[in-house]
Amino acid sequence: MDDIDKTLINLLQKQGRIPLKKLAEACFISSPAASARLQRLEKQGIICGYQGILDYKKIGYHIKAYVSLEVKPADKLSFYPFIKSCPNVLECDCVTGPYSMLLKVVFPSTDELDNFIGLLQKYGHTQTQIVFSTPVASRGLRQE
């Protein structure tokens, strides 16, 4: 990756729908050259996709939480398909420490979060932290 690729990635992380022409202008290259670079970055798996960033509260999901879950290695084969099927799970990471999974979830209410945690407890102990505010939202990784 050279400086032009890094600039393209930084711009896309700030505004995923930035027009190709503006991307090219910011990098001082032609639109076809910018397009070719984006295609190469996608082929290499550096750019994995494009998505809209939602304000979950505005669509009725007022509760964001992180749930730590202790999953035994033998249960992972059944846990992974289960957790992939849960639409309220925004992320699920396998982590180090006493809990093996860390889930980022959103729900309309604490009642629904509580029901979900009840389902998770089939796989092991949980610890839940409800988010009060987000001073730094997901912002991507600046390439320098």
Stockholm file with secondary structure:
# STOCKHOLM 1.0

chainA/1-144         MDDIDKTLINLLQKQGRIPLKKLAEACFISSPAASARLQRLEKQGIICGYQGILDYKKIGYHIKAYVSLEVKPADKLSFYPFIKSCPNVLECDCVTGPYSMLLKVVFPSTDELDNFIGLLQKYGHTQTQIVFSTPVASRGLRQE
#=GR chainA/1-144 SS CCHHHHHHHHHHHHCTTCCHHHHHHHHTSCHHHHHHHHHHHHHTTSSCCCCCCCCGGGGTCCEEEEEEECCCGGGHHHHHHHHHTCTTEEEEEECSSSCSEEEEEEESSHHHHHHHHHHHTTTSCEEEEECSCCSSCCCCCCCC
#=GC SS_cons         CCHHHHHHHHHHHHCTTCCHHHHHHHHTSCHHHHHHHHHHHHHTTSSCCCCCCCCGGGGTCCEEEEEEECCCGGGHHHHHHHHHTCTTEEEEEECSSSCSEEEEEEESSHHHHHHHHHHHTTTSCEEEEECSCCSSCCCCCCCC
//
